[in-house]
Amino acid sequence: MARQLDINGRRYRILSEPHGAGWRAFVVEVQEDGTSDQIGIEAMADTRSGADEAAERKLRRLLATPLR
């Protein structure tokens, strides 16, 4: 399951997967035609929600938007 974010008119998904004893999350930008591009943001944490939140913080810092 992916978390979807709409920021500044663009759609992003945070995808996460088990990684060793923890979780790895990475961000993809979803295009209007349904294709997606990895944008090079990833984060790791002990829990899935921790990894997802860390990836979202990195994305928002990159885009200079406040957390909701």
Buried (B, 14 or more C-beta within 10 A) or exposed (E): EEBEBEBEEEBBBBBBEEEEEEBBBBBBBBEEEEEBEEBEBBBBBEEBEBBBBBBBEBBBEEEEEEEE
